[in-house]
Amino acid sequence: MTLDTDNLIKSILDSLSRIDYIRPSEIPNIDLYMDQVTTFMDSRLQSSKRRDDDKILTKTMINNYAKNKLLPAPNKKKYSREHMLLLIFIYYFKNILSISDIQKLLSPICQNYFHGEGSLTLEQLYEEVFSLEKGEAEKLKQDVLDKFNRSRTTFASAPEEEQEFLRLFSFICMLSFDVYMKKQLIEKLLDSALDTP
């Protein structure tokens, strides 16, 4: 197995640089029907797809989110800007959290900020949270590069023809452990801070 490790890490870091979020100003000021919602999400989050045929959000997913109370029901089959903001949060959470954990996390958001009933609008909340992400992307790139460089020093005593794969395996394990630990932390926070007696 021959891997071009320099191009691999460059590709990974380039993909991290392209990660972006949907700005509220990009969301239409009119309520959207389901087909318009899925088309909008597909076009704006296309860069996050792993494969071309991957779906960002489907009608079935969105209906299930509403049924499971992750998302307030649409008004006359139309979704507001606030629905769109919640769907973006759901999109990012669904890859690492269970439906019940997402519900636990978003329920207070829906109760306190949907329809501008809280001290902040949902749009203000969204902007504040996603403004933090840009700085985190640079730290993440450095962390990935550090892990990659450490993985390049592993398995020095393995046969030369096996080292490349074993080092890639080592790199993937370090990244996976990081994700696993952060997922555990998120779950503990959800269980301790948001569980009601």
C-alpha positions in Angstrom: 0.0 0.0 0.0 1.5 3.3 -1.0 0.1 6.5 0.4 1.2 10.1 -0.4 1.2 11.3 3.2 2.2 14.9 2.3 -0.8 15.2 0.0 -3.0 13.4 2.5 -2.3 15.9 5.3 -2.5 18.9 2.9 -5.9 17.6 1.7 -7.1 17.2 5.3 -6.0 20.7 6.3 -7.5 22.2 3.2 -10.8 20.5 3.9 -10.7 22.0 7.4 -10.1 25.4 6.0 -13.2 25.1 3.8 -15.5 24.3 6.6 -18.0 27.1 6.9 -21.4 27.7 8.3 -24.6 29.1 6.9 -25.0 32.7 7.9 -28.4 33.9 8.9 -28.3 36.5 6.1 -28.1 33.6 3.6 -31.4 32.2 4.8 -34.4 33.5 2.9 -36.6 36.0 4.7 -39.7 34.0 3.6 -41.1 30.8 5.0 -40.1 27.7 2.9 -41.9 24.6 1.9 -40.2 21.2 2.6 -38.7 20.9 -0.9 -37.2 24.4 -0.7 -35.7 23.6 2.7 -34.0 20.4 1.5 -32.8 22.2 -1.6 -31.4 25.1 0.4 -29.6 22.8 2.9 -28.2 20.7 0.1 -26.8 23.7 -1.7 -25.3 25.4 1.4 -23.9 22.3 3.1 -22.7 20.5 0.0 -19.0 20.9 1.0 -19.7 18.8 4.1 -20.8 15.7 2.1 -18.4 12.8 2.0 -19.8 11.4 -1.2 -21.8 13.1 -4.0 -24.9 10.9 -3.4 -25.0 11.6 0.4 -28.1 13.5 1.6 -27.8 16.5 3.9 -31.4 16.4 5.1 -34.3 14.5 3.7 -38.0 15.1 4.0 -38.2 11.9 6.2 -35.5 13.2 8.5 -37.2 16.6 8.9 -40.6 15.0 9.6 -39.0 12.7 12.2 -37.3 15.7 13.9 -40.7 17.4 14.2 -42.3 14.2 15.3 -39.6 13.7 18.0 -40.0 17.3 19.1 -36.5 18.3 18.0 -38.1 20.9 15.8 -41.4 22.8 16.3 -44.0 21.8 13.7 -44.1 23.9 10.6 -46.8 26.5 10.2 -49.1 25.5 7.3 -46.4 23.3 5.9 -43.9 26.1 5.8 -40.6 26.4 7.7 -39.5 29.7 9.1 -35.9 31.1 9.4 -35.9 29.8 13.0 -36.8 26.3 11.8 -33.8 26.6 9.4 -31.4 27.6 12.2 -32.6 24.7 14.3 -32.2 22.3 11.4 -28.6 23.5 11.0 -27.9 22.7 14.6 -29.6 19.4 14.2 -27.5 18.6 11.1 -24.3 19.1 13.0 -25.4 17.3 16.2 -26.9 14.3 14.4 -23.5 12.9 13.5 -22.4 12.6 17.1 -25.5 12.6 19.4 -28.5 10.5 19.7 -32.0 11.9 18.9 -32.8 11.9 22.6 -29.7 13.9 23.4 -30.4 16.4 20.7 -33.9 16.7 22.0 -32.6 17.3 25.5 -30.2 20.0 24.2 -32.6 21.8 21.9 -35.8 21.6 24.0 -34.8 24.6 26.2 -33.7 26.5 23.1 -37.1 25.9 21.4 -39.0 26.8 24.6 -37.0 29.9 25.4 -35.9 31.4 22.1 -38.2 30.1 19.3 -40.5 32.9 18.0 -38.2 35.5 19.8 -39.8 34.9 23.2 -36.6 34.9 25.2 -34.0 37.5 26.1 -32.2 36.7 22.8 -33.6 35.7 19.4 -32.7 32.4 18.0 -30.7 34.2 15.3 -28.6 36.0 18.0 -28.0 32.7 19.7 -26.9 31.1 16.5 -24.6 33.9 15.5 -22.9 33.9 18.9 -22.3 30.1 18.8 -21.0 30.0 15.3 -18.8 33.0 15.8 -16.7 30.8 18.2 -16.2 28.2 15.5 -13.8 30.2 13.3 -11.2 30.4 16.0 -11.6 26.7 16.8 -10.9 25.7 13.2 -7.4 27.1 13.4 -6.7 25.3 16.7 -8.2 22.1 15.2 -5.9 22.4 12.2 -2.9 22.6 14.5 -4.0 19.7 16.6 -4.6 17.6 13.5 -1.1 18.5 12.2 0.4 17.6 15.6 -1.3 14.2 15.7 -0.3 13.5 12.1 3.4 14.3 12.9 3.3 12.1 16.0 1.8 9.3 14.0 4.7 9.5 11.6 7.0 8.5 14.4 5.1 5.3 15.3 5.9 1.7 14.3 9.6 2.5 13.5 10.4 -1.2 14.1 7.8 -2.6 11.8 8.8 -3.8 8.4 9.2 -0.9 6.0 6.4 -2.1 3.7 3.9 -2.0 6.6 4.9 1.3 8.2 2.9 3.5 6.0 -0.4 1.7 6.7 0.4 1.3 10.4 1.2 5.0 10.7 -2.1 5.9 9.0 -3.9 3.5 11.4 -2.1 5.3 14.3 -3.2 8.7 13.0 -6.9 7.5 12.6 -6.8 6.0 16.1 -5.6 9.3 17.7 -8.3 11.3 15.9 -10.9 8.7 16.9 -9.8 8.8 20.5 -10.2 12.6 20.5 -13.7 12.4 19.1 -14.6 9.6 21.5 -13.4 11.5 24.5 -15.2 14.7 23.4 -18.4 12.7 22.8 -18.1 11.2 26.3 -17.7 14.7 27.7 -20.8 16.0 25.8 -22.9 13.1 27.0 -21.8 13.7 30.6 -22.7 17.4 30.3 -26.1 16.6 28.9 -26.7 14.0 31.6 -25.7 16.1 34.5 -26.7 19.6 33.4 -29.9 18.9 31.5 -31.4 15.9 33.2 -34.4 16.9 35.2 -35.4 14.9 38.3 
